[in-house]
Amino acid sequence: MSTPSFEQVRAAQLEYNSKRASGYREKALKLFPWVCGRCTREFELKGLSELTVHHVDHNHDNNPNDGSNWELLCVYCHDEEHTKFENLVRYGDTKDKEVKAATYNPFADLKAKMGK
């Protein structure tokens, strides 16, 4: 069995992306106003390529027809949303964790140390 060439893999990926995107992107653009859900930037047809469909649960195959797993985000807010998700996966949730006060005191016994 031969290894597929880059062109074959790329063509298969483009076909998959096209098939997947042809459905939910068009549906989302019909369902929702053309406004970024984070920064509230408004879009017209000319700049519509900068408005993306974000999957709230990060599962790109979860595409209910009612749009409940989608939100429209500009490319900048979309990148930020994915960065937050990657940080959550990489570092875990930092919310609701008790942060203990520092106990080290660099100036403890300073007067005694200065007297020596």
N, C-alpha and C positions, 0 to 999 in steps of 0.2 A: 504494500500500500504506500503510495507516494504522499509526501507532505504537500498540502495545498500551498499554492504560491500566495504571495502577498496580495496580488490583484484579486485572486479568488476569495480570500478571506475578507478583503476590503469590500468587494462587491456584495458578498453575503451579509456583511454588517450593514452596509448602506440599504440593502433591500429590507432587512429586519427593521432598521430605524424608520424607514419610510412607511412601512406597513403599520408599525406601532404608532407613529406620530400622526399619520393621516387620519386616524380616528379621534383620539382624545384632544389633540390641539384644536382642531376645527370645532369640536363640540364645546370645548371650554370657551373659545372665543365667541361662540354664539350664546352661551349661557351667562357669561359674566361681562360686566362693563370693562372696557379696556383701560383699567387703572391698576397700578401696582398695589398689591395688598399690604405692602409695608410702608413705602415712602409716599404713596398716593399720587405718584407721577401719572399723568394722563397721556394716553397714546392715541395717535391717529393712524390711518392706514399706512402712511409713508414710513413711520418708525415702528411698525408693529413687529418687525423681526426682533426687536429688543425686548419684547414682552414674552416671557416664557411661562410654561405650565409647570408648576411645582407640585409634586406628589407629597401630600402632607405626611403620609406614613413612610415615605421614601421607597415605596414599592412601585416601580414603574409598570408593573403588570396589573396593578389594582386600579381599574378604570371604570368605576360605576357610572352609568349613564346620567345619573343625577348630579354628577360633579362633586360629590361629597368628599372626595379624596384629592381634589385639585384646588389650587389657588394660583392666580396670575401674579407673577412677580417680574420686575424688570431684571435684566441680566445681573445687575450689581447686587440687588437684594437676594436674588437666587443664589449667587455665589456665596454670599454671607450666610444664608440659611444652611447650605451644604457644609460650609466651614464649621458652623456651630455643631452640626450633626457629627462631623468627623472628629471634632474635639471631644464630644460626648462619648463616642465610641472609644477613642484613644485614651482619654484621661478619666472617664467616668463623670458622674454627676457631682458637681461641687456645691449644689444647693442643699440646704437642710443638714449640712454637716457642721457639727460644733467646732468652732475654732477656739482652741485653748489659748489663754493669755501666755505670753512669754514669761519664763521664770528666771532667765539669766539676767543678772544685774552686773554690768561691767564696772560699775562704780562702787561695788560693795567693798568695804574696808579700804577705801581710797585714802582716807586720812591716815590710817595706820601705815599704809604703803608709802605715803609721801614722807612720813617721819623717819623712815629707815635711811 
